[in-house]
Amino acid sequence: MKIQLNNIGKRYRLEWIFRGMNSTFQSGERWAILGPNGSGKSTLLKVISGHLTPSKGDIFFEDQGAKVKEEAVYQKISYAAPYIELIEEFTLEEALLFHARLKPFLPGFTPASIYELMALPRSRQKEIRFFSSGMKQRLKLALAVCSDTPILLLDEPATNLDVQGVEWYKNLISEYAADRLVIIASNDPHDAEFCAQHLNILEFKK
């Protein structure tokens, strides 16, 4: 899987969030998008995912050398972020079953096995609205990482996680994202310390 950014830019009214961005992301790579709060990291992830349209430039997706149609891009991407809401009236079990109907899990995974992976005892029948912020973040990360997609986008993945939760998240990436394209946006380098490639968004604010 490959994503090609050609002279990408995004602006709101007269302010450019970033511009002049040329980059190529490929399967097996782990990228960290770095920059302070409010610098545009989340905006860039939304543009890459197709949630936002760039103000300038083009994005191309290729899968095994063939161009991916725009309407099919969502099938290739899993995305976890603080601003992506869960359906809080669902129980944990219902959330896992619902997600499985929309986007298949990695081979060998079932809602039951993901429940075990999350290490949240006695939460299967608990409504998500009663979860702590850390439990909700674990669910978001598990749904994204365990979905069968070649691209994984994570925005501030350690948000609301305690020390044990951060270690759980890093093990999740190590175990289930080895051959995928992983792009992580964070203002904390420790969230993406396993990323070999870095992109500092401040370099594209000229």
C-alpha positions as CSV (number, residue, x, y, z in Angstrom):
1,M,0.0,0.0,0.0
2,K,1.3,3.5,-0.9
3,I,0.1,7.0,-0.2
4,Q,1.5,9.8,-2.3
5,L,1.1,13.4,-1.3
6,N,1.8,15.9,-4.1
7,N,2.2,19.5,-3.0
8,I,-0.6,19.1,-0.4
9,G,-1.9,22.2,1.4
10,K,-4.8,23.0,3.7
11,R,-6.1,26.3,4.8
12,Y,-9.0,27.7,6.7
13,R,-10.1,31.1,5.4
14,L,-6.8,33.0,4.9
15,E,-4.6,30.9,7.2
16,W,-2.5,28.1,5.8
17,I,-2.4,25.2,8.3
18,F,0.3,23.6,6.1
19,R,1.3,23.7,2.5
20,G,3.9,22.5,0.0
21,M,3.9,19.0,1.4
22,N,5.4,16.2,-0.7
23,S,5.7,12.8,0.8
24,T,5.3,9.1,0.2
25,F,4.1,6.6,2.8
26,Q,4.4,2.9,2.2
27,S,3.4,-0.4,3.8
28,G,5.8,-1.5,6.5
29,E,6.8,2.0,7.4
30,R,6.0,3.7,10.7
31,W,5.7,7.5,10.6
32,A,5.6,10.0,13.4
33,I,3.9,13.3,12.6
34,L,5.3,15.7,15.2
35,G,4.5,19.2,16.3
36,P,3.1,21.2,19.2
37,N,-0.6,21.4,20.0
38,G,-2.5,23.3,17.3
39,S,0.1,22.9,14.7
40,G,-2.0,21.0,12.3
41,K,-1.2,17.3,12.9
42,S,-4.8,16.3,13.3
43,T,-5.8,18.2,10.2
44,L,-3.1,16.4,8.2
45,L,-4.4,13.0,9.4
46,K,-7.9,14.0,8.4
47,V,-6.7,15.0,5.0
48,I,-4.8,11.7,4.5
49,S,-7.9,9.7,5.6
50,G,-10.3,11.6,3.3
51,H,-12.3,13.2,6.1
52,L,-11.1,16.6,4.8
53,T,-10.3,17.7,1.3
54,P,-7.0,19.4,0.7
55,S,-7.1,23.1,-0.4
56,K,-4.3,22.5,-2.7
57,G,-2.5,19.5,-4.2
58,D,-3.4,15.8,-4.7
59,I,-3.4,12.6,-2.8
60,F,-3.0,9.2,-4.5
61,F,-3.5,5.7,-3.0
62,E,-2.1,2.6,-4.6
63,D,-2.6,-1.0,-3.6
64,Q,-0.1,-3.4,-5.2
65,G,0.5,-0.9,-8.0
66,A,-3.1,-0.2,-8.8
67,K,-4.8,3.1,-8.0
68,V,-7.4,2.9,-5.2
69,K,-10.7,4.6,-6.2
70,E,-11.6,7.5,-4.0
71,E,-14.8,5.8,-2.8
72,A,-12.9,2.7,-1.7
73,V,-10.2,4.4,0.4
74,Y,-12.1,4.1,3.6
75,Q,-11.9,0.3,3.3
76,K,-8.1,0.6,3.5
77,I,-7.9,2.8,6.7
78,S,-8.4,2.3,10.4
79,Y,-8.4,5.5,12.4
80,A,-8.4,6.2,16.2
81,A,-8.5,9.7,17.6
82,P,-9.8,11.6,20.6
83,Y,-12.4,13.4,18.5
84,I,-13.8,10.2,17.0
85,E,-16.8,9.3,19.1
86,L,-18.0,5.9,20.3
87,I,-21.7,4.9,20.4
88,E,-21.9,5.2,24.2
89,E,-25.3,3.5,24.5
90,F,-23.7,0.3,23.3
91,T,-22.3,-2.2,25.7
92,L,-18.7,-3.3,25.0
93,E,-19.9,-6.5,23.5
94,E,-22.4,-4.7,21.3
95,A,-19.7,-2.2,20.2
96,L,-17.4,-5.1,19.1
97,L,-20.2,-6.9,17.3
98,F,-21.3,-3.7,15.5
99,H,-17.8,-2.8,14.4
100,A,-17.2,-6.3,13.0
101,R,-20.2,-5.8,10.7
102,L,-18.8,-2.6,9.3
103,K,-15.1,-3.5,9.0
104,P,-13.7,-7.1,9.4
105,F,-11.1,-7.8,12.1
106,L,-7.7,-9.3,11.4
107,P,-7.7,-13.0,10.6
108,G,-8.2,-15.1,13.7
109,F,-9.8,-12.3,15.7
110,T,-13.4,-12.3,16.9
111,P,-15.2,-9.9,19.2
112,A,-14.6,-12.3,22.0
113,S,-10.9,-12.4,21.5
114,I,-10.6,-8.7,21.2
115,Y,-12.5,-8.4,24.5
116,E,-9.9,-10.6,26.1
117,L,-7.1,-8.5,24.4
118,M,-8.4,-5.3,25.9
119,A,-7.9,-6.7,29.5
120,L,-11.0,-5.0,30.9
121,P,-12.5,-7.6,33.2
122,R,-16.2,-7.5,34.0
123,S,-16.9,-4.9,31.3
124,R,-18.5,-7.0,28.5
125,Q,-22.0,-6.0,29.4
126,K,-21.2,-2.5,30.6
127,E,-22.4,0.5,28.6
128,I,-19.6,2.5,27.1
129,R,-21.0,5.7,28.6
130,F,-20.0,4.3,32.0
131,F,-16.4,3.6,30.9
132,S,-13.5,5.8,32.2
133,S,-11.6,7.9,29.6
134,G,-8.8,5.4,29.6
135,M,-11.1,2.4,29.0
136,K,-12.7,4.3,26.0
137,Q,-9.2,4.9,24.6
138,R,-8.3,1.3,24.9
139,L,-11.5,0.4,23.0
140,K,-10.7,3.0,20.2
141,L,-7.2,1.6,19.8
142,A,-8.3,-2.0,19.8
143,L,-10.9,-1.4,17.2
144,A,-8.4,0.4,14.9
145,V,-5.4,-1.8,15.4
146,C,-7.4,-5.1,15.1
147,S,-9.3,-4.1,12.0
148,D,-8.1,-5.8,8.8
149,T,-6.7,-2.7,7.0
150,P,-3.3,-2.0,5.5
151,I,-3.3,1.6,6.8
152,L,-3.4,2.6,10.5
153,L,-3.8,6.2,11.5
154,L,-3.5,7.1,15.2
155,D,-3.9,10.7,16.6
156,E,-2.5,11.2,20.1
157,P,-2.8,7.5,20.9
158,A,-1.7,7.7,24.5
159,T,-4.4,10.2,25.4
160,N,-6.0,9.3,28.8
161,L,-3.9,6.1,29.2
162,D,-2.0,5.4,32.4
163,V,1.5,3.9,32.4
164,Q,0.1,0.4,32.1
165,G,-2.2,1.5,29.3
166,V,0.7,3.0,27.3
167,E,2.6,-0.2,27.6
168,W,-0.5,-2.1,26.4
169,Y,-0.8,0.2,23.4
170,K,2.9,-0.2,22.4
171,N,2.6,-4.0,22.7
172,L,-0.5,-3.8,20.5
173,I,1.3,-2.0,17.7
174,S,4.3,-4.3,18.0
175,E,2.2,-7.4,17.8
176,Y,-0.4,-6.5,15.2
177,A,0.9,-3.8,12.9
178,A,4.2,-5.1,11.7
179,D,3.5,-5.1,7.9
180,R,1.1,-2.2,7.8
181,L,1.6,1.5,7.2
182,V,1.4,3.2,10.5
183,I,1.1,7.0,10.8
184,I,1.0,8.5,14.3
185,A,0.4,12.1,15.2
186,S,1.5,13.3,18.6
187,N,3.2,16.1,20.5
188,D,4.9,13.5,22.7
189,P,7.7,11.7,20.9
190,H,7.3,8.8,23.4
191,D,4.0,8.0,21.8
192,A,5.7,7.2,18.5
193,E,9.2,6.2,19.7
194,F,9.0,3.1,17.5
195,C,8.6,5.2,14.3
196,A,11.7,5.3,12.1
197,Q,10.4,8.1,9.8
198,H,9.5,11.5,11.2
199,L,7.6,14.4,9.6
200,N,7.7,17.7,11.5
201,I,4.6,19.7,10.4
202,L,6.2,23.0,11.4
203,E,8.4,22.7,8.3
204,F,5.4,23.1,6.1
205,K,4.0,26.3,7.5
206,K,5.9,28.8,5.3
